[in-house]
Amino acid sequence: MIKDSGNRTEFETGAVRDIQEGKGRCDLLPLGEVANLMQSDEIGEIELFRITGDKVHLQRCLDLFLLNSHFSCMAEMILEVAKHFEEGAKKYKPNNWKLGIYLSRYADSGIRHYLKYKMGMVDERHDRAFVWNILCAMWTYENIPDMDDFTARKEREDV
């Protein structure tokens, strides 16, 4: 089950997500430092994606998560994430995420779910939610570049 505060943020694209306020802003953390403190290669790869804008770092992040999680193989991980997509379609509507959500929101939520997974929290499927956020960030980066408010690509375009 996906937790729901009942409060929504609607993006100019029409996409909707649960509110962000009061949860912390994991996308604003110094991710390189956090990765070092936690000895987390997954967070390190998210930081490398932010710095370089190279999507291969998100793929590496998922590869590392697979190795360090309870999933037995990539197919199992993806099938479990498909359940998260199903639950999201019920909560919002099918393909709501494809309308356009900022990359910073995927990073923020993904990192938060990763931290909760590492803490052993079982109030929801944080493993699924982490992978979902990374997959959706990968797709958005390729298909809706205007939603990139997170990587160096955005900084280069602003110069």
Backbone as a chain_set.jsonl record, in Angstrom:
{"seq": "MIKDSGNRTEFETGAVRDIQEGKGRCDLLPLGEVANLMQSDEIGEIELFRITGDKVHLQRCLDLFLLNSHFSCMAEMILEVAKHFEEGAKKYKPNNWKLGIYLSRYADSGIRHYLKYKMGMVDERHDRAFVWNILCAMWTYENIPDMDDFTARKEREDV", "coords": {"N": [[0.844, -1.19, 0.0], [0.503, 2.232, -0.772], [1.345, 4.964, 1.14], [-0.732, 7.718, 2.107], [-1.218, 11.083, 2.495], [-3.404, 12.538, 1.956], [-3.273, 15.081, 1.036], [-2.428, 16.97, -1.839], [-0.051, 17.856, -4.401], [-0.258, 19.609, -7.322], [1.187, 19.629, -10.45], [2.177, 21.925, -13.056], [1.945, 20.489, -15.337], [-0.158, 18.829, -15.001], [0.202, 16.492, -13.635], [0.034, 14.75, -10.5], [1.049, 14.553, -7.109], [1.625, 13.276, -3.786], [1.851, 15.548, -1.019], [4.885, 17.383, -0.243], [5.837, 18.838, 1.859], [7.06, 19.005, 5.198], [8.309, 16.572, 5.288], [10.979, 16.683, 4.978], [13.761, 17.621, 2.859], [15.279, 15.729, 0.903], [16.534, 15.942, -1.544], [18.04, 18.21, -1.357], [20.125, 17.656, 0.266], [23.691, 17.367, 0.889], [24.679, 15.191, -1.132], [26.978, 13.69, -1.811], [28.471, 13.792, 0.545], [26.673, 12.566, 2.283], [26.567, 10.028, 1.107], [29.191, 9.189, 1.61], [29.237, 9.207, 4.456], [27.294, 7.269, 5.026], [28.304, 5.167, 3.695], [27.214, 4.491, 1.213], [26.842, 3.417, -1.887], [24.72, 3.63, -3.62], [23.447, 6.133, -3.102], [25.622, 7.683, -3.707], [25.771, 7.276, -6.482], [23.429, 8.576, -7.29], [24.154, 11.177, -6.685], [26.288, 11.46, -8.515], [24.822, 11.338, -10.883], [23.376, 13.724, -10.575], [25.479, 15.581, -10.745], [26.722, 15.051, -13.247], [24.694, 14.588, -15.101], [24.428, 12.243, -16.438], [22.659, 9.523, -17.273], [23.383, 6.904, -16.884], [24.32, 6.596, -14.327], [22.061, 6.385, -12.743], [21.124, 3.919, -13.554], [23.238, 2.341, -12.608], [22.836, 2.813, -9.914], [20.435, 1.42, -9.464], [21.323, -1.174, -10.082], [23.183, -1.565, -8.013], [21.475, -1.349, -5.817], [19.915, -3.613, -6.189], [21.852, -5.609, -5.702], [22.312, -5.129, -2.991], [19.942, -5.513, -1.69], [16.993, -7.401, -0.734], [15.98, -8.563, -2.993], [16.033, -11.183, -5.376], [16.717, -11.16, -8.044], [16.913, -9.035, -10.999], [14.528, -9.216, -12.45], [12.638, -9.98, -10.497], [12.701, -7.686, -8.885], [11.752, -5.716, -10.662], [9.2, -6.745, -11.224], [8.024, -6.521, -8.688], [8.045, -3.738, -8.479], [6.232, -3.143, -10.441], [3.885, -3.644, -9.114], [3.833, -1.448, -7.465], [3.413, 0.548, -9.373], [0.822, -0.213, -10.108], [-0.597, 0.271, -7.715], [-0.18, 3.032, -7.544], [-1.586, 3.875, -9.794], [-4.172, 3.428, -8.949], [-4.328, 5.181, -6.792], [-3.875, 7.721, -7.905], [-4.074, 8.205, -11.067], [-3.871, 6.065, -13.959], [-0.648, 6.263, -15.392], [-0.205, 8.863, -14.489], [2.248, 9.883, -13.619], [3.649, 10.154, -15.992], [2.862, 12.552, -17.014], [4.48, 14.564, -16.156], [6.75, 15.265, -13.769], [8.916, 16.953, -11.619], [12.435, 16.252, -11.641], [13.8, 16.672, -9.26], [11.867, 16.102, -7.364], [11.511, 13.356, -7.707], [14.076, 12.533, -6.924], [14.162, 13.478, -4.266], [12.005, 12.059, -3.029], [12.752, 9.421, -3.68], [15.275, 9.119, -2.389], [14.472, 9.502, 0.253], [12.795, 7.247, 0.596], [14.713, 5.271, 0.231], [16.365, 5.702, 2.485], [14.526, 5.118, 4.505], [14.046, 2.446, 3.919], [16.605, 1.402, 4.466], [16.632, 1.857, 7.172], [14.946, -0.065, 8.028], [12.233, 0.286, 8.114], [8.804, -0.594, 7.915], [6.353, 0.422, 7.253], [5.425, 0.941, 4.751], [6.109, -0.246, 1.389], [9.096, 0.491, 1.009], [11.286, -0.265, -0.49], [10.238, -0.877, -3.042], [9.178, 1.674, -3.634], [11.474, 3.264, -3.735], [12.826, 2.201, -6.015], [10.858, 2.684, -7.93], [10.806, 5.522, -8.008], [13.411, 6.035, -9.01], [13.327, 4.739, -11.51], [11.257, 6.214, -12.749], [12.43, 8.737, -12.747], [14.531, 8.258, -14.532], [13.111, 7.774, -16.914], [11.744, 10.22, -17.204], [13.878, 12.021, -17.447], [14.852, 11.387, -19.973], [12.574, 11.737, -21.608], [11.056, 14.032, -20.953], [12.617, 16.6, -20.85], [12.287, 19.214, -19.89], [11.484, 18.958, -17.289], [13.674, 18.674, -15.775], [15.112, 19.759, -13.11], [17.24, 19.252, -11.566], [19.762, 18.187, -12.369], [23.141, 18.722, -13.684], [22.743, 19.324, -16.33], [20.573, 21.068, -16.434], [21.711, 23.269, -15.133], [23.704, 23.96, -17.025], [22.11, 24.767, -19.149], [21.018, 27.077, -18.143], [23.042, 28.912, -18.209]], "CA": [[0.0, 0.0, 0.0], [1.193, 3.513, -0.806], [0.799, 5.867, 2.138], [-1.4, 8.866, 1.518], [-1.547, 12.132, 3.47], [-4.656, 13.159, 1.556], [-2.961, 16.38, 0.451], [-1.783, 16.792, -3.134], [0.583, 18.912, -5.172], [-0.506, 19.433, -8.749], [2.177, 20.301, -11.277], [1.609, 22.613, -14.216], [1.745, 19.474, -16.38], [-1.355, 18.066, -14.663], [0.569, 15.376, -12.767], [-0.295, 14.957, -9.099], [1.781, 13.747, -6.124], [1.391, 13.596, -2.387], [2.608, 16.748, -0.64], [6.286, 17.228, 0.109], [6.116, 19.615, 3.07], [7.119, 18.328, 6.478], [8.996, 15.29, 5.17], [12.401, 16.926, 4.74], [14.11, 17.769, 1.442], [16.45, 14.884, 0.661], [17.21, 16.382, -2.771], [18.918, 19.322, -1.016], [21.253, 17.164, 1.064], [24.967, 17.196, 0.192], [24.585, 13.744, -1.342], [28.303, 13.08, -1.759], [28.814, 13.638, 1.96], [25.774, 11.548, 2.837], [27.032, 8.742, 0.578], [30.397, 8.822, 2.36], [28.873, 8.897, 5.843], [26.525, 6.033, 5.081], [28.962, 4.184, 2.837], [26.139, 4.116, 0.295], [27.144, 3.623, -3.303], [23.483, 4.018, -4.308], [23.313, 7.588, -2.989], [26.744, 8.221, -4.48], [25.404, 7.269, -7.907], [22.445, 9.646, -7.493], [24.938, 12.417, -6.707], [27.0, 11.513, -9.799], [23.806, 11.711, -11.875], [23.11, 15.161, -10.416], [26.646, 16.342, -11.193], [27.073, 14.822, -14.654], [23.551, 14.465, -15.994], [24.563, 10.988, -17.177], [21.643, 8.608, -16.762], [23.996, 5.615, -16.543], [24.487, 6.537, -12.869], [20.814, 5.879, -12.155], [21.132, 2.473, -13.812], [24.168, 1.756, -11.631], [22.161, 2.906, -8.622], [19.503, 0.287, -9.371], [22.129, -2.394, -10.038], [23.717, -1.662, -6.654], [20.362, -1.61, -4.9], [19.581, -5.023, -6.353], [22.876, -6.394, -5.001], [22.281, -4.869, -1.555], [18.572, -5.66, -1.188], [16.512, -8.774, -0.599], [15.529, -9.084, -4.279], [16.917, -12.239, -5.864], [17.157, -10.849, -9.403], [16.313, -7.818, -11.546], [13.142, -9.5, -12.841], [11.815, -9.919, -9.289], [12.62, -6.289, -8.475], [10.868, -5.003, -11.594], [7.832, -7.226, -11.016], [7.541, -5.892, -7.464], [7.795, -2.321, -8.771], [4.984, -3.102, -11.215], [2.809, -3.551, -8.118], [3.809, -0.043, -7.042], [2.733, 1.267, -10.458], [-0.602, -0.544, -9.999], [-1.145, 1.011, -6.578], [-0.179, 4.45, -7.913], [-2.678, 4.095, -10.754], [-5.405, 3.485, -8.155], [-4.286, 6.369, -5.936], [-3.974, 8.903, -8.753], [-4.683, 7.644, -12.272], [-2.795, 5.415, -14.719], [0.323, 7.101, -16.096], [-0.139, 10.218, -13.944], [3.654, 10.259, -13.546], [4.13, 10.495, -17.337], [2.464, 13.915, -17.35], [5.635, 15.412, -15.883], [7.077, 15.577, -12.38], [10.308, 17.407, -11.578], [13.435, 15.277, -11.213], [14.12, 16.882, -7.848], [10.84, 15.407, -6.573], [11.852, 11.931, -7.733], [15.273, 12.357, -6.098], [13.762, 13.692, -2.88], [11.197, 10.926, -2.578], [13.534, 8.193, -3.797], [16.274, 9.07, -1.324], [13.75, 9.307, 1.513], [12.394, 5.838, 0.665], [15.937, 4.496, 0.417], [16.756, 5.838, 3.888], [13.557, 4.378, 5.316], [14.324, 1.027, 3.679], [17.833, 1.078, 5.202], [16.288, 1.893, 8.596], [14.112, -1.223, 8.321], [10.834, 0.682, 8.289], [7.9, -1.478, 7.174], [5.046, 1.05, 7.148], [5.076, 0.751, 3.349], [7.167, -0.914, 0.645], [10.087, 1.511, 0.668], [12.134, -0.8, -1.555], [9.51, -0.626, -4.3], [9.037, 3.11, -3.865], [12.777, 3.753, -4.159], [13.062, 1.802, -7.404], [9.871, 3.405, -8.747], [11.275, 6.896, -8.192], [14.584, 6.044, -9.879], [12.867, 4.413, -12.867], [10.498, 7.348, -13.295], [13.41, 9.794, -13.016], [15.237, 7.883, -15.761], [12.201, 7.984, -18.048], [11.486, 11.658, -17.312], [15.109, 12.658, -17.931], [14.93, 11.145, -21.42], [11.365, 12.065, -22.363], [10.517, 15.362, -20.628], [13.778, 17.322, -20.324], [11.88, 20.445, -19.189], [11.241, 18.648, -15.881], [14.983, 18.5, -15.131], [15.534, 20.855, -12.221], [18.105, 18.57, -10.614], [21.105, 17.815, -12.834], [24.024, 19.727, -14.281], [22.179, 19.712, -17.627], [19.758, 22.255, -16.178], [22.632, 24.38, -14.843], [24.353, 24.343, -18.272], [21.131, 25.474, -19.974], [20.749, 28.388, -17.538], [24.194, 29.796, -18.405]], "C": [[0.883, 1.245, 0.0], [0.538, 4.423, 0.228], [0.248, 7.127, 1.464], [-1.765, 9.862, 2.603], [-2.914, 12.746, 3.185], [-4.466, 14.531, 0.94], [-2.134, 16.185, -0.808], [-1.103, 18.066, -3.603], [0.264, 18.624, -6.621], [0.504, 20.274, -9.512], [1.486, 20.964, -12.462], [1.333, 21.66, -15.368], [0.446, 18.7, -16.186], [-1.061, 16.856, -13.788], [0.317, 15.755, -11.311], [0.569, 14.028, -8.251], [1.342, 14.153, -4.742], [2.274, 14.794, -2.016], [4.019, 16.399, -0.198], [6.567, 17.824, 1.484], [6.078, 18.761, 4.332], [7.85, 17.002, 6.459], [10.505, 15.455, 5.093], [12.644, 17.024, 3.239], [15.395, 17.001, 1.171], [17.202, 15.293, -0.598], [18.174, 17.535, -2.502], [20.116, 18.898, -0.162], [22.541, 17.178, 0.242], [25.19, 15.692, -0.021], [25.933, 13.04, -1.332], [28.734, 12.824, -0.324], [27.951, 12.568, 2.616], [26.219, 10.161, 2.382], [28.271, 8.261, 1.332], [30.071, 8.421, 3.801], [28.185, 7.541, 5.964], [27.214, 4.877, 4.358], [27.949, 3.586, 1.864], [26.522, 4.447, -1.141], [25.896, 4.049, -4.08], [23.301, 5.539, -4.265], [24.454, 8.269, -3.741], [26.441, 8.28, -5.959], [24.35, 8.333, -8.215], [23.168, 10.994, -7.549], [25.713, 12.541, -8.021], [26.05, 11.842, -10.943], [23.53, 13.205, -11.801], [24.247, 15.988, -10.999], [26.846, 16.246, -12.702], [25.896, 14.866, -15.605], [23.607, 13.199, -16.835], [23.659, 9.938, -16.527], [22.215, 7.243, -16.374], [24.178, 5.482, -15.031], [23.215, 6.078, -12.167], [20.683, 4.382, -12.399], [22.057, 1.763, -12.826], [23.553, 1.762, -10.23], [21.214, 1.72, -8.437], [20.242, -1.037, -9.327], [22.677, -2.625, -8.625], [22.626, -1.976, -5.64], [19.961, -3.075, -4.982], [20.565, -5.898, -5.578], [22.769, -6.282, -3.486], [20.892, -5.011, -0.936], [18.22, -7.143, -1.084], [16.051, -9.383, -1.924], [16.535, -10.096, -4.814], [17.45, -11.966, -7.262], [16.428, -9.594, -9.886], [14.845, -8.044, -11.915], [12.206, -9.429, -11.627], [11.628, -8.465, -8.85], [11.647, -5.521, -9.366], [9.419, -5.451, -11.418], [7.229, -6.637, -9.747], [7.221, -4.415, -7.695], [6.539, -2.157, -9.614], [3.778, -3.032, -10.272], [2.689, -2.122, -7.593], [3.131, 0.822, -8.11], [1.22, 1.015, -10.389], [-1.254, 0.241, -8.867], [-1.202, 2.51, -6.863], [-1.298, 4.794, -8.881], [-4.024, 4.174, -10.035], [-5.473, 4.781, -7.343], [-4.507, 7.643, -6.751], [-4.773, 8.538, -10.001], [-3.553, 6.99, -13.061], [-1.942, 6.445, -15.464], [0.323, 8.564, -15.667], [1.297, 10.732, -13.986], [4.213, 10.673, -14.896], [3.735, 11.909, -17.766], [3.598, 14.903, -17.09], [5.744, 15.81, -14.428], [8.559, 15.931, -12.357], [11.245, 16.316, -11.058], [13.797, 15.45, -9.746], [13.109, 16.178, -6.947], [11.085, 13.905, -6.558], [13.068, 11.662, -6.85], [14.914, 12.467, -4.623], [13.033, 12.473, -2.332], [11.995, 9.627, -2.613], [14.543, 8.052, -2.677], [15.599, 8.834, 0.023], [13.33, 7.846, 1.67], [13.607, 4.93, 0.855], [16.366, 4.522, 1.887], [15.809, 5.053, 4.795], [13.732, 2.871, 5.141], [15.547, 0.593, 4.492], [17.583, 1.058, 6.714], [15.43, 0.693, 9.007], [12.648, -0.889, 8.531], [9.937, -0.171, 7.381], [6.491, -0.9, 7.059], [4.535, 1.073, 5.71], [6.271, 0.115, 2.653], [8.175, 0.122, 0.144], [11.045, 1.028, -0.417], [11.508, -0.557, -2.915], [9.481, 0.86, -4.631], [10.366, 3.726, -4.309], [13.011, 3.442, -5.63], [12.106, 2.534, -8.333], [10.351, 4.826, -9.035], [12.469, 6.965, -9.128], [14.183, 5.733, -11.31], [12.128, 5.585, -13.515], [11.415, 8.532, -13.579], [14.158, 9.511, -14.312], [14.373, 8.185, -16.985], [11.984, 9.484, -18.276], [12.698, 12.378, -17.877], [15.216, 12.533, -19.447], [13.76, 11.751, -22.191], [10.767, 13.441, -22.098], [11.647, 16.206, -20.048], [13.427, 18.621, -19.601], [11.633, 20.217, -17.698], [12.553, 18.418, -15.119], [15.37, 19.772, -14.389], [16.581, 20.359, -11.226], [19.546, 18.403, -11.085], [21.888, 19.003, -13.384], [23.514, 20.171, -15.647], [21.365, 20.983, -17.473], [20.664, 23.466, -15.925], [23.322, 24.864, -16.112], [23.401, 25.148, -19.16], [20.853, 26.865, -19.448], [21.871, 29.379, -17.772], [24.021, 30.61, -19.659]], "O": [[1.896, 1.294, 0.698], [-0.676, 4.63, 0.201], [0.707, 7.535, 0.397], [-2.522, 9.545, 3.519], [-3.51, 13.389, 4.049], [-5.408, 15.089, 0.377], [-1.242, 15.337, -0.846], [-1.502, 19.181, -3.265], [0.491, 17.513, -7.1], [0.659, 21.469, -9.26], [0.363, 20.612, -12.823], [0.57, 21.988, -16.276], [-0.003, 17.997, -17.092], [-1.988, 16.251, -13.25], [0.379, 16.927, -10.939], [0.799, 12.874, -8.611], [0.765, 15.222, -4.54], [3.317, 15.018, -2.631], [4.306, 15.261, 0.173], [7.453, 17.349, 2.195], [5.198, 17.92, 4.513], [8.002, 16.365, 7.502], [11.237, 14.466, 5.139], [11.828, 16.562, 2.441], [16.483, 17.577, 1.208], [18.397, 15.017, -0.711], [19.041, 17.815, -3.331], [21.014, 19.699, 0.097], [22.492, 17.019, -0.978], [25.808, 15.018, 0.804], [26.021, 11.896, -0.885], [29.293, 11.772, -0.011], [28.44, 11.763, 3.409], [26.245, 9.223, 3.18], [28.391, 7.079, 1.653], [30.572, 7.413, 4.299], [28.459, 6.769, 6.883], [26.747, 3.74, 4.412], [27.839, 2.37, 1.711], [26.525, 5.609, -1.549], [26.003, 4.749, -5.087], [23.03, 6.158, -5.294], [24.257, 9.323, -4.346], [26.819, 9.241, -6.629], [24.377, 8.93, -9.291], [22.83, 11.85, -8.367], [25.783, 13.633, -8.583], [26.429, 12.549, -11.877], [23.458, 13.88, -12.828], [24.004, 16.988, -11.674], [27.111, 17.252, -13.359], [26.068, 15.149, -16.79], [22.907, 13.094, -17.842], [23.873, 9.527, -15.387], [21.589, 6.506, -15.612], [24.189, 4.367, -14.509], [23.283, 5.449, -11.111], [20.184, 3.656, -11.54], [21.709, 0.717, -12.277], [23.737, 0.819, -9.46], [21.196, 1.093, -7.378], [19.83, -1.942, -8.602], [22.638, -3.742, -8.111], [22.827, -2.769, -4.72], [19.696, -3.708, -3.959], [20.155, -6.824, -4.877], [23.096, -7.229, -2.769], [20.697, -4.66, 0.228], [19.056, -8.015, -1.32], [15.762, -10.578, -1.987], [17.744, -9.889, -4.716], [18.507, -12.474, -7.635], [15.46, -9.148, -9.272], [14.013, -7.16, -11.714], [11.108, -8.88, -11.721], [10.524, -8.061, -8.484], [10.814, -4.762, -8.871], [8.508, -4.624, -11.457], [6.048, -6.289, -9.728], [6.235, -3.902, -7.166], [5.855, -1.138, -9.514], [2.764, -2.422, -10.608], [1.591, -1.644, -7.311], [2.362, 1.725, -7.781], [0.43, 1.937, -10.591], [-2.333, 0.809, -9.038], [-2.156, 3.183, -6.471], [-1.889, 5.871, -8.802], [-4.916, 4.906, -10.465], [-6.531, 5.397, -7.222], [-5.243, 8.535, -6.33], [-6.003, 8.561, -9.986], [-2.388, 7.328, -12.852], [-2.462, 7.375, -16.081], [0.804, 9.421, -16.409], [1.536, 11.884, -14.348], [5.156, 11.462, -14.953], [4.227, 12.406, -18.779], [3.67, 15.954, -17.727], [4.939, 16.589, -13.917], [9.365, 15.271, -13.012], [10.894, 15.557, -10.155], [14.074, 14.467, -9.059], [13.471, 15.705, -5.87], [10.895, 13.249, -5.534], [13.092, 10.678, -6.11], [15.325, 11.629, -3.82], [13.407, 11.927, -1.294], [11.922, 8.825, -1.682], [14.659, 6.984, -2.076], [16.093, 8.057, 0.841], [13.486, 7.268, 2.746], [13.528, 3.928, 1.566], [16.69, 3.483, 2.462], [16.247, 4.4, 5.742], [13.585, 2.109, 6.096], [15.529, -0.459, 5.132], [18.248, 0.326, 7.447], [15.213, 0.462, 10.197], [11.9, -1.703, 9.072], [10.276, -0.432, 6.226], [5.539, -1.635, 6.799], [3.333, 1.21, 5.483], [7.33, -0.047, 3.26], [8.109, 0.567, -1.002], [11.563, 1.839, -1.186], [12.175, -0.084, -3.835], [9.729, 1.256, -5.77], [10.383, 4.612, -5.163], [13.358, 4.333, -6.405], [12.505, 2.961, -9.416], [10.306, 5.279, -10.179], [12.54, 7.867, -9.963], [14.65, 6.395, -12.237], [12.349, 5.903, -14.683], [11.201, 9.258, -14.55], [14.393, 10.423, -15.104], [14.839, 8.772, -17.962], [12.036, 9.957, -19.412], [12.546, 13.267, -18.715], [15.629, 13.476, -20.123], [13.941, 12.229, -23.311], [10.04, 13.964, -22.942], [11.632, 16.499, -18.852], [14.21, 19.083, -18.771], [11.579, 21.175, -16.927], [12.537, 18.016, -13.956], [15.885, 20.725, -14.974], [16.786, 20.966, -10.174], [20.466, 18.473, -10.269], [21.375, 20.114, -13.526], [23.817, 21.282, -16.083], [21.463, 21.885, -18.306], [20.412, 24.555, -16.442], [23.514, 26.069, -16.274], [23.817, 26.088, -19.838], [20.487, 27.752, -20.219], [21.683, 30.577, -17.558], [24.889, 31.415, -19.997]]}, "num_chains": 1, "name": "protein.A"}
